[in-house]
């Protein structure tokens, strides 16, 4: 949540009941297309079709994993899992990112080999499957675009399938070049373009999920601005041990130690600061330890004073 969103914050809770049917539709479409591409790739001896089929297999796995993650994230917090399984979506995003990297490396290796030693490819079959695949992927992308993409599990699936949509465009161009001028190297070249898209998607998923696992502040949150806002309260003489992190999608958390001036109401100050954090920064899950300023030397370097950032 950034400063420009003040007063309009809406929690991005995972709408699992609404998203699951869309993921199921996408999964069925992907599995059907994967079978068709595998058969066509074998018949046409096309690396780009077989690469797409392999990528579709990871797409199917990504969507299935997303469905599981959504289900796990809905489980209530209990026992030792005090936050429930909200970070299942983050683990799903990590798995999707790693899978894209590994698969991209394997496809890239085979593409380079075929650039050195070209293999005859049936361009007509490549073109036909590219058109069919693009049509199927448009439907799948449309389904997932209507889901809650702020959820990392859903976003992981969306990135997988969107990559395939771009890949089918490259596949069609490759098939056209093979049919019209007999340029068989267009097949591995298109495969390398797919690899580049896979690496790009993988980087985004791994970067965003790593921020959550490393408990960095949510993207767009200015921790210094939060500290200054808390310390700007006339009743507050200092703020320290300020931590902001994210449990899962739409679940930012904050903890801090707030020193209140002598004679002011600690509890009233805490309630007002909690309302400030919710309204101005969209952070509802807060833990504020509030104490009176017992001695003048209590505040030290590194703590937020009024008008200063940590």
JORAWO-V518224 format. One record per residue. N is the residue number from 0. RES is the residue in three letters. PHI is phi in whole degrees, 0 to 359 (none if undefined). PSI is psi in whole degrees, 0 to 359 (* if undefined). NEAR is the number of other ideal C-beta (glycine too) atoms within 12 Angstrom. Layout:
N|RES|PHI|PSI|NEAR, N|RES|PHI|PSI|NEAR
This chain:
0|UNK|none|123|34, 1|UNK|262|172|19, 2|UNK|297|330|20, 3|UNK|288|351|14, 4|UNK|264|11|20, 5|UNK|306|135|18, 6|UNK|79|356|15, 7|UNK|235|20|13, 8|UNK|291|132|23, 9|UNK|231|130|14, 10|UNK|298|136|20, 11|UNK|267|59|26, 12|UNK|295|149|22, 13|UNK|287|115|40, 14|UNK|273|72|24, 15|UNK|298|319|30, 16|UNK|298|324|15, 17|UNK|278|327|18, 18|UNK|280|326|37, 19|UNK|304|312|31, 20|UNK|301|323|19, 21|UNK|294|321|34, 22|UNK|293|323|45, 23|UNK|296|316|24, 24|UNK|300|314|26, 25|UNK|299|321|41, 26|UNK|296|316|32, 27|UNK|297|316|22, 28|UNK|298|317|32, 29|UNK|294|316|40, 30|UNK|298|318|24, 31|UNK|297|316|25, 32|UNK|293|324|40, 33|UNK|299|316|35, 34|UNK|298|315|22, 35|UNK|297|318|28, 36|UNK|292|322|42, 37|UNK|298|313|25, 38|UNK|296|316|18, 39|UNK|293|322|34, 40|UNK|296|322|35, 41|UNK|292|315|19, 42|UNK|295|320|19, 43|UNK|270|352|35, 44|UNK|55|44|22, 45|UNK|255|121|41, 46|UNK|292|321|43, 47|UNK|294|325|52, 48|UNK|289|317|49, 49|UNK|294|324|37, 50|UNK|296|317|47, 51|UNK|297|320|54, 52|UNK|296|319|38, 53|UNK|295|320|34, 54|UNK|294|323|48, 55|UNK|296|327|42, 56|UNK|297|317|26, 57|UNK|291|328|39, 58|UNK|300|314|48, 59|UNK|299|318|34, 60|UNK|295|321|28, 61|UNK|296|316|47, 62|UNK|293|317|44, 63|UNK|299|318|29, 64|UNK|295|324|34, 65|UNK|296|319|48, 66|UNK|299|317|35, 67|UNK|295|317|26, 68|UNK|297|319|40, 69|UNK|298|320|39, 70|UNK|294|317|23, 71|UNK|294|321|26, 72|UNK|296|338|38, 73|UNK|279|346|25, 74|UNK|294|137|20, 75|UNK|290|156|13, 76|UNK|292|131|18, 77|UNK|201|156|10, 78|UNK|58|228|10, 79|UNK|281|347|8, 80|UNK|269|77|16, 81|UNK|291|342|14, 82|UNK|251|12|24, 83|UNK|70|213|22, 84|UNK|243|41|29, 85|UNK|298|332|36, 86|UNK|273|8|32, 87|UNK|300|324|35, 88|UNK|296|325|48, 89|UNK|290|318|38, 90|UNK|296|324|29, 91|UNK|297|317|44, 92|UNK|296|320|44, 93|UNK|298|315|31, 94|UNK|297|318|31, 95|UNK|297|317|45, 96|UNK|296|314|38, 97|UNK|297|319|28, 98|UNK|299|317|33, 99|UNK|298|320|42, 100|UNK|296|313|25, 101|UNK|296|312|21, 102|UNK|296|321|38, 103|UNK|298|321|34, 104|UNK|296|318|21, 105|UNK|294|316|24, 106|UNK|294|320|38, 107|UNK|299|319|28, 108|UNK|298|313|20, 109|UNK|293|324|27, 110|UNK|296|317|35, 111|UNK|298|319|20, 112|UNK|299|320|19, 113|UNK|284|337|30, 114|UNK|292|324|22, 115|UNK|285|318|12, 116|UNK|235|88|14, 117|UNK|301|147|21, 118|UNK|239|135|25, 119|UNK|301|137|19, 120|UNK|227|139|38, 121|UNK|278|99|26, 122|UNK|296|327|33, 123|UNK|297|317|21, 124|UNK|295|321|33, 125|UNK|299|314|43, 126|UNK|297|316|34, 127|UNK|297|314|26, 128|UNK|292|329|42, 129|UNK|296|319|44, 130|UNK|293|316|24, 131|UNK|296|314|27, 132|UNK|298|319|47, 133|UNK|297|318|30, 134|UNK|297|315|21, 135|UNK|296|318|33, 136|UNK|292|328|39, 137|UNK|300|317|24, 138|UNK|295|316|24, 139|UNK|295|318|41, 140|UNK|296|319|33, 141|UNK|299|318|20, 142|UNK|299|312|31, 143|UNK|285|333|41, 144|UNK|293|338|23, 145|UNK|272|352|20, 146|UNK|275|177|37, 147|UNK|280|91|33, 148|UNK|284|355|31, 149|UNK|289|341|27, 150|UNK|284|127|42, 151|UNK|295|328|47, 152|UNK|294|315|50, 153|UNK|294|318|42, 154|UNK|297|323|38, 155|UNK|299|315|48, 156|UNK|296|317|52, 157|UNK|300|316|39, 158|UNK|296|321|43, 159|UNK|304|308|52, 160|UNK|287|323|50, 161|UNK|297|322|35, 162|UNK|300|319|43, 163|UNK|295|325|49, 164|UNK|297|316|36, 165|UNK|297|321|31, 166|UNK|297|322|45, 167|UNK|294|328|42, 168|UNK|297|315|27, 169|UNK|295|323|37, 170|UNK|297|318|49, 171|UNK|296|317|34, 172|UNK|298|318|28, 173|UNK|298|315|43, 174|UNK|298|321|40, 175|UNK|297|318|24, 176|UNK|293|324|26, 177|UNK|293|317|36, 178|UNK|290|317|24, 179|UNK|278|318|14, 180|UNK|235|3|13, 181|UNK|70|25|17, 182|UNK|276|87|22, 183|UNK|290|339|29, 184|UNK|291|349|27, 185|UNK|298|332|36, 186|UNK|296|305|48, 187|UNK|292|330|37, 188|UNK|296|317|29, 189|UNK|297|324|42, 190|UNK|297|320|43, 191|UNK|294|326|31, 192|UNK|296|321|31, 193|UNK|298|318|47, 194|UNK|300|317|37, 195|UNK|300|318|23, 196|UNK|294|323|35, 197|UNK|295|317|43, 198|UNK|295|322|26, 199|UNK|296|315|23, 200|UNK|295|319|40, 201|UNK|299|317|35, 202|UNK|299|315|22, 203|UNK|298|317|28, 204|UNK|293|316|40, 205|UNK|292|322|29, 206|UNK|296|311|22, 207|UNK|292|319|35, 208|UNK|289|327|36, 209|UNK|294|326|23, 210|UNK|301|320|26, 211|UNK|289|315|35, 212|UNK|294|328|22, 213|UNK|276|0|16, 214|UNK|57|39|20, 215|UNK|285|161|20, 216|UNK|297|144|27, 217|UNK|305|147|33, 218|UNK|301|133|23, 219|UNK|92|353|21, 220|UNK|268|126|31, 221|UNK|264|101|24, 222|UNK|296|321|27, 223|UNK|299|319|20, 224|UNK|295|324|28, 225|UNK|295|315|38, 226|UNK|299|318|37, 227|UNK|293|323|25, 228|UNK|295|319|33, 229|UNK|293|316|49, 230|UNK|287|343|35, 231|UNK|286|345|24, 232|UNK|297|131|34, 233|UNK|300|336|15, 234|UNK|275|348|29, 235|UNK|263|128|39, 236|UNK|259|348|36, 237|UNK|182|155|38, 238|UNK|224|133|43, 239|UNK|213|178|28, 240|UNK|51|44|23, 241|UNK|275|123|37, 242|UNK|229|134|26, 243|UNK|229|128|35, 244|UNK|212|182|28, 245|UNK|230|125|37, 246|UNK|284|316|30, 247|UNK|193|189|42, 248|UNK|304|125|38, 249|UNK|68|22|29, 250|UNK|228|66|31, 251|UNK|286|148|38, 252|UNK|228|155|30, 253|UNK|214|143|40, 254|UNK|222|148|25, 255|UNK|197|157|35, 256|UNK|254|119|30, 257|UNK|248|128|44, 258|UNK|261|122|38, 259|UNK|256|142|32, 260|UNK|295|150|25, 261|UNK|300|139|16, 262|UNK|92|346|12, 263|UNK|267|155|22, 264|UNK|280|113|16, 265|UNK|300|313|25, 266|UNK|292|319|17, 267|UNK|296|320|16, 268|UNK|298|315|31, 269|UNK|299|315|28, 270|UNK|297|320|19, 271|UNK|294|320|27, 272|UNK|292|323|38, 273|UNK|297|320|27, 274|UNK|294|322|21, 275|UNK|299|313|31, 276|UNK|297|321|37, 277|UNK|290|318|24, 278|UNK|283|313|20, 279|UNK|274|332|30, 280|UNK|236|358|38, 281|UNK|68|27|33, 282|UNK|249|108|42, 283|UNK|262|332|24, 284|UNK|269|94|27, 285|UNK|233|149|29, 286|UNK|231|104|22, 287|UNK|250|118|35, 288|UNK|269|114|22, 289|UNK|247|124|32, 290|UNK|227|156|27, 291|UNK|282|152|22, 292|UNK|286|94|26, 293|UNK|283|333|15, 294|UNK|211|148|13, 295|UNK|295|334|12, 296|UNK|269|11|12, 297|UNK|293|320|19, 298|UNK|278|138|26, 299|UNK|227|179|15, 300|UNK|299|142|11, 301|UNK|98|350|15, 302|UNK|263|153|27, 303|UNK|276|119|33, 304|UNK|260|169|25, 305|UNK|304|126|23, 306|UNK|82|4|17, 307|UNK|236|152|21, 308|UNK|264|155|21, 309|UNK|296|*|27
